[in-house]
Amino acid sequence: MSDLTELYQSVILDHNRRPRNKGEMADPDARADGKNPLCGDQITVWLKLDGDVVSDVKFVGAGCAISQASASLMTQAVKGKTRPEVLALFERVHAMVLGKTPAPEGPHGPLGSLAALSGVSRFPVRVKCASLAWHTLRAALENGATVTTE
């Protein structure tokens, strides 16, 4: 196993064990729920917006280590970003987990810690686990609808 693969695995395990920004949010500006019926992952994402900027984001969910770690990593990555920046980041991360774009080189690359999700592309059944939080975030920004991976 390469050092980079080990680093990515440790990032996933850390965010699963000690998720960042996990908890309900009082008085959110936007909210959406997401479900992955295939494996039972569930998530709710709440957003506080300051104009077009995500000033705070929280999630509550249950599911596998990848879905929970992805949600935690996502919340860290989108705080302080504008709606267009968040949607562009969604596209980059989604393409990466689908294996459509090469994995960034190391945690100091353009996607930072989000690069830890790149290994999911080797396991197609896990792509939905990694992308559930992101689809739910996009729904919160766009219309607040409940999303499903099926």
N, C-alpha and C positions, 0 to 999 in steps of 0.2 A: 504494500500500500504506500502510495506517495505521501510525502509530508503535507502537500496541499490537500489531499483527500482526508488525511487525518485531522488537519486543521478545520476543514469544512464540517466534518462529523462532530468535532468538539463544539463548534459554534451551534449546530443544530441541537445537540444535547444540552448545552448551557441554556439556550433560549427556551427549550422545553421544560427544563427543571426550574428555571427562574425567569418566567416570562415577564417582559417589560410591558408596562401600560395595560396590564390586565385588571379589569374591574369595570363595574357599571359607571356610566356617566350621567349625572343629573343635568337636566335641561339642555340636551344636545341640540344642535342646529340641523343635524342629519343623522339618519340611522338606517341600517338595513340588516336583514337576517340572511344567513346562508346555510345550505344543507348539502351534504354529500351522501345521498341515500345508499350508495354502494358500500361505504365503510362506516357510516354513521357519524361522520364529522359534522359538527354544528358550530356556528359562530354568529355572534351579533357584533356589529361594528358601530360605534358612535363617533360623531365628529363635532367639534366646535370650530366654527369658521369666523375669521376676522376678515370680512370682505371676501376675497377670493383665496385667502390663505388658510390652510389647516393649522389652527393654533393649538389644538389638542385632539388626540385620538385615543380611544380605549376599545378594548374588545373583551368579550367573555365567550368562552367556547369549551367544547369538549371534543376530544378526538385523539388521533394518533400524534406522535411526537413531531412529525413533519408538519401537520396542519397547525399545531400550536406554536411551533418555532417560527413558521412562516408568518403567522399573525403577529408575533412579537417583533420579528425583524422588520416587518412592514410598518408597524406603528412607529418604530424609531426612524425609519427612512422617510416617512411622509410629513412628519411634524415640521412646520415652517415652510412647506412648499405650497405653491399656488395650485389651484385646480388643474390647469394645463400641465404643470410639471408632474403632478401626481398621475394624471392619465398617461403621460408619456412614459413615466417610470413603470406603470402597470404594463404597458406594451413591451418594454424592454425585458422585464422580469418574466412575463408570460412567454415571450419568444425564447428566452433562455431555458425555462423549465421544459418547454416543448422540444428543445434541442435544435431549434431553428437558427439560433445564433451561437457562436462559440462561447464557452465559459470564459468569463474574465480571468485575467491572470492575477491571482492572489487577492487578499483582503484589502489591499491598498489600491486596487483598480477602480474603474469608474463606478462600479456598483457596490464597492465596499463589502460589508458583511453579507449583503444579499447574494453575493457570489456563492455562498454556502449552499444555496438552493440549486445550483447548477447540476449537481449529481443526480437529481431527481429525474432528469431526462433519460437516464439509463433504465428507469423503471416506470414504464408508461402507466401502470395502474396507480402510481403514487403522484402523478402529475396533478390530478384533481385534488389531492390532499394539499399540495403546495400552493395551488392557485385559488382555493376556495376563499381565503381571506381577501385576496386581491380582487376577485370578482365581487365580493360583498362590499368592499371599499368603493369600487367603481359604482355599484348600485346606489350606495349611500350618497355619493356625489351627484349622481344623475337623476335618480327618481325614488329612491328609498324602497324599491320593490324587493321582495324575497327572491333570492337566487338559488338555483340548484345546479349541481354539476351534471345532472342527467338530462 
